[in-house]
Amino acid sequence: MPQEAIRPDQVAHHQKVLDETRVALHRVLFGERLSALVVEHIRDAGDFTAGLNDYRFMADAWSRTSKKRFEPDEPDSIRFEQAKRCYGQIFDTLRGSVDTSLNGVSGDDRLLLAEAGRLLRSVGDQEDALRRARTAVGEGIAAWTRKSVNLTNQADHFIETQGKCWRAIKVHSDLKVRGRVPDMDTFYGQSAFLALRTREAKCQDVMALAFTRADALLYDRERKIGDLLTNKRLEVRDESLPKAYRNHALLFLGDPDRPESVAVDAWTRLPTVTGAFNYSWEQVHAAVSIHQANALGRDLLAEGEKRIDKEWLRTRKSAEDLRVLGATMQDVAQHPAVSYCYAIDHARYDWRDKPHLGTVLNKAALCTPLDRDPRFSATAVGSTTAAGTSRRPSPTPPASSAQVAQVAQVAGLASPRQPSVDPTAPAVALGVPRHRSPSPQAAGLRR
C-alpha cells in the first residue's frame, strides 16, 4: 500500500497498477488448486465458496464494458446489487480463509496460498488508497460547488426566492445562448459556466461543475492519462408528469461499478461524497451512463465560455440576490415548479435507516417533491396554521457531530473498508432536482 496519499493527477496511474494486480490475483484465486486447498483446511468452507462465487461474478462483470454489464431488474443486476452492498465482507472472508489455510501447509501449496494472501492484501490496500484519494478530490469539488452556486430546485433556495430562481435558470436551456458544441465535455463546460454566471444550478448543472473540475484535477500530464469520469442518469417513472418520469444526475470518479470508485453528488442537502458501493440508489450500476470519458486536463470552463453567445455575455447583468425576506412555503404553493423541487438530505446507503440524518435519495424520495412532501405540504401547501397564518416548515437540519458519531457501518452491507465522510463540514443547505438535460447532442454521445 502506498505510504503517502495519492495525488489527484496520480489516480489514473494507480488505477492501472491496481488493475494489473487484480489480473494476477484472479489468476491465482480462481485456480482449482487454491480453492481445493482452502476448502480442505478451513472450518467454514461454505462461506468461502459462496464468497468466491460472488467475487468471481463481480470480476466477470468488470471484464465487460460498463454499457454491456446490466439491465435494470434483471437477475444479474439484482445479484450485483446484493454483492456490492456486502463487498467488504466478501473480500474479508476470502482473505481470512486464505490466511487460515496456511496453518499446517508446506511446500508448493504453502507458496501458492502465501501468494494469494499477498495479492489479496495488496488489492485491498490499493482499493482503500484509491477510494481515499478520490474521496478527497470529490469533497473538494463538492465544497467548491456549494460555495459557487445556489441549488435551484432544492426546497430551501426555491422557497427563500419565492420561486424566482426558476426563471433565472431558464437561460441554461436556451440553445441560442449556447450555440453548437463539438462534444459533450464542452457542453458540460458551457453548463458549468452558465451555472457560475447565474449562480443557479439544477442537478445536471451541479454534475457539470463537478465534471469540469474533475477533468482538470484527475489528469496526469506526465503520463498523459486521466481517470474515468461517468455521468449517470437515475430515472423513475411518475405518471403524474407530462413526460412520465423524474430523473437525477451525478458523477462517478472511476469505474462506477468498482469498490475503489467514488460517487460525487453535491445536490443533496448534505453533499454526498461516498464510495461507489455506498451510493443509496438501488442498482445504480444499471442506470444509463449519459457520458463516460477519461479526464483530459482541459479547461472546460474556458472552452464553454468561448461558445456562449457574445451578445448575451455583453448584456448579461451580474447575478442578483433573489432571496425575499420572510418568504414562506405559502408563497410558492401554487408555483408550477413546486412539483419539481425537493428536500432530499443525502445519498448514502449506510444512512438509509437513520431518520435523524434526513431523507435518503431513492426512487420513493424522487417521487416526493415539495407538493407531496409531508414536511412541507401538510402544513404549508394550500393550508394555514391554527392561527390562520402561513407557516414555513423547517427543513431537515444538517446532522450534528454527535449524530454523525453515532453512525456505524451497517454489518454485512457497507464495506468495513469504506472510508467515512464527515457531513458536518461547512456547506450551504441547498439542493437540485431531477430533470432532463437540455442537451440536444446528448443522445448521440451516450456510451
C-alpha positions, -999 to 999 in steps of 0.1 A, spaced: 0 0 0 13 35 -9 26 51 23 18 86 11 -16 99 -1 -22 96 -38 -22 130 -56 -52 137 -78 -31 136 -110 -17 102 -100 -51 85 -96 -52 71 -131 -17 56 -128 -25 39 -95 -58 26 -110 -37 10 -138 -14 -6 -112 -45 -19 -93 -59 -34 -125 -27 -53 -131 -26 -66 -95 -62 -78 -99 -53 -98 -130 -25 -115 -110 -49 -121 -81 -76 -136 -103 -52 -159 -120 -43 -174 -86 -76 -171 -68 -97 -187 -94 -75 -216 -99 -89 -250 -89 -58 -259 -68 -62 -229 -45 -99 -235 -40 -93 -271 -31 -66 -262 -6 -87 -236 12 -118 -258 14 -97 -286 28 -81 -266 56 -108 -243 69 -138 -249 90 -164 -227 72 -158 -239 37 -194 -229 27 -187 -192 34 -155 -192 14 -172 -209 -16 -201 -185 -16 -178 -155 -12 -155 -168 -41 -185 -173 -63 -198 -138 -56 -163 -123 -62 -159 -142 -94 -193 -130 -106 -183 -93 -99 -149 -98 -117 -167 -112 -147 -189 -81 -148 -158 -58 -146 -143 -75 -176 -172 -62 -198 -176 -26 -208 -200 -7 -184 -226 -3 -212 -229 -41 -216 -230 -51 -179 -265 -49 -167 -301 -41 -175 -324 -29 -146 -340 -56 -125 -326 -85 -145 -313 -113 -122 -276 -104 -127 -283 -68 -118 -301 -78 -87 -273 -102 -77 -247 -74 -83 -267 -51 -61 -266 -76 -33 -229 -85 -37 -217 -49 -38 -235 -40 -6 -215 -66 13 -183 -64 -8 -162 -57 22 -175 -88 40 -170 -109 9 -134 -97 4 -125 -101 41 -139 -137 40 -116 -146 11 -86 -130 27 -93 -146 61 -99 -180 46 -67 -180 26 -47 -168 57 -62 -196 79 -54 -222 53 -17 -215 57 -17 -234 90 -3 -269 86 5 -265 49 41 -267 35 60 -268 2 45 -256 -30 10 -255 -15 22 -230 11 38 -208 -15 6 -208 -35 -15 -198 -5 10 -172 6 10 -156 -29 -28 -155 -29 -28 -138 6 -2 -113 -5 -22 -104 -36 -55 -101 -16 -38 -77 8 -23 -57 -20 -56 -54 -38 -75 -44 -7 -49 -18 3 -49 -3 -32 -86 -1 -33 -86 18 0 -59 42 -11 -76 50 -44 -110 55 -27 -94 79 -2 -78 98 -30 -110 101 -50 -129 110 -19 -106 139 -12 -110 151 -47 -148 148 -45 -150 166 -12 -131 195 -26 -153 196 -57 -184 195 -36 -173 222 -13 -164 245 -42 -197 238 -59 -217 247 -28 -198 279 -24 -203 289 -61 -240 283 -69 -274 281 -53 -293 249 -59 -324 259 -77 -348 232 -70 -339 222 -35 -366 234 -10 -345 259 9 -335 281 -21 -367 277 -40 -388 289 -10 -365 317 0 -366 332 -35 -403 326 -39 -396 306 -70 -378 334 -88 -347 312 -91 -367 291 -116 -369 320 -140 -332 328 -136 -321 293 -147 -341 292 -180 -312 306 -199 -293 273 -193 -315 255 -218 -316 284 -243 -299 269 -274 -295 304 -289 -272 313 -260 -253 280 -262 -249 276 -299 -233 244 -313 -207 225 -293 -182 199 -307 -185 174 -279 -202 165 -246 -172 177 -225 -176 212 -240 -213 211 -233 -206 204 -197 -182 233 -197 -210 256 -210 -234 243 -183 -208 249 -156 -201 284 -170 -238 294 -171 -243 280 -136 -215 301 -122 -227 332 -142 -263 329 -129 -253 313 -96 -281 289 -101 -279 251 -108 -301 220 -111 -287 185 -107 -273 183 -143 -256 217 -138 -241 205 -105 -228 174 -122 -213 195 -150 -195 217 -124 -181 185 -109 -171 171 -143 -152 202 -153 -132 203 -121 -125 166 -121 -114 167 -157 -87 192 -148 -77 176 -115 -75 140 -124 -53 142 -155 -17 131 -154 2 154 -178 34 134 -175 19 101 -184 -9 116 -205 -36 95 -188 -67 105 -169 -92 90 -145 -125 77 -158 -155 101 -153 -191 89 -157 -223 110 -157 -251 86 -145 -287 94 -150 -311 79 -124 -347 77 -136 -380 67 -121 -415 67 -137 -441 91 -125 -473 90 -145 -485 123 -130 -459 142 -151 -463 151 -188 -432 131 -197 -440 104 -171 -405 103 -154 -383 120 -129 -345 119 -132 -313 129 -114 -277 132 -125 -245 126 -106 -208 120 -113 -187 89 -106 -149 92 -103 -135 59 -115 -154 29 -129 -189 33 -112 -191 -5 -106 -159 -9 -87 -152 -6 -49 -123 19 -53 -145 44 -71 -165 73 -56 -198 90 -62 -200 128 -61 -235 142 -56 -233 178 -43 -270 183 -49 -282 166 -17 -286 190 13 -257 173 29 -233 170 0 -228 133 -8 -192 121 -15 -190 83 -8 -178 51 -22 -195 38 -53 -208 8 -34 -223 30 -7 -244 53 -30 -280 49 -20 -298 44 -53 -305 7 -58 -290 -8 -89 -272 24 -98 -249 2 -118 -278 -4 -143 -286 33 -147 -278 49 -180 -244 64 -184 -252 96 -203 -215 103 -209 -183 84 -199 -148 97 -207 -113 99 -193 -101 132 -178 -80 151 -204 -69 181 -183 -88 206 -204 -100 240 -192 -137 232 -200 -150 263 -183 -129 285 -207 -138 263 -237 -175 265 -228 -174 303 -224 -159 308 -258 -190 292 -274 -216 312 -254 -234 339 -274 -213 371 -272 -243 394 -272 -258 376 -242 -225 379 -224 -223 416 -232 -258 424 -219 -260 399 -190 -261 416 -156 -244 402 -126 -263 375 -107 -289 391 -84 -297 381 -49 -332 367 -54 -339 360 -17 -370 375 -2 -371 384 34 -399 364 52 -406 341 23 -427 310 32 -439 278 16 -473 295 11 -456 319 -14 -447 291 -37 -476 267 -31 -491 275 -65 -459 278 -84 -458 255 -114 -423 243 -105 -432 232 -69 -437 197 -81 -401 196 -94 -384 207 -62 -373 185 -34 -359 183 2 -336 153 0 -308 152 25 -282 127 14 -275 97 -8 -256 74 15 -267 38 17 -253 33 52 -276 61 65 -308 48 49 -321 36 83 -310 67 102 -340 91 101 -323 116 123 -298 121 94 -327 130 70 -343 117 38 -322 94 16 -322 96 -21 -341 67 -36 -370 61 -60 -396 70 -34 -379 102 -24 -375 112 -61 -413 108 -64 -419 130 -34 -415 167 -45 -425 195 -22 -461 194 -30 -462 158 -18 -436 160 10 -455 159 43 -428 180 59 -439 208 37 -472 201 20 -491 190 51 -487 224 69 -479 247 41 -492 239 6 -527 252 3 -532 253 41 -527 275 71 -518 271 107 -543 271 135 -538 308 138 -547 312 102 -513 324 91 -489 307 68 -460 288 84 -428 278 67 -418 243 77 -383 238 90 -361 219 66 -343 189 79 -312 203 97 -277 191 90 -265 163 112 -246 174 143 -212 160 150 -227 139 179 -252 124 155 -226 116 129 -206 99 156 -235 75 162 -235 64 126 -218 30 123 -213 8 93 -242 -15 85 -230 -50 93 -227 -72 63 -239 -44 39 -215 -15 39 -179 -24 33 -159 -23 66 -131 -7 45 -154 21 33 -140 55 44 -163 77 64 -172 112 52 -178 140 77 -211 156 68 -206 184 93 -181 202 70 -193 237 61 -219 236 34 -249 256 24 -282 236 29 -294 237 -6 -302 212 -33 -311 202 -70 -339 181 -87 -343 156 -114 -348 168 -149 -339 160 -184 -307 175 -197 -313 203 -222 -286 190 -244 -297 182 -280 -263 165 -285 -266 141 -256 -284 113 -274 -256 110 -299 -228 110 -273 -241 83 -249 -218 54 -243 
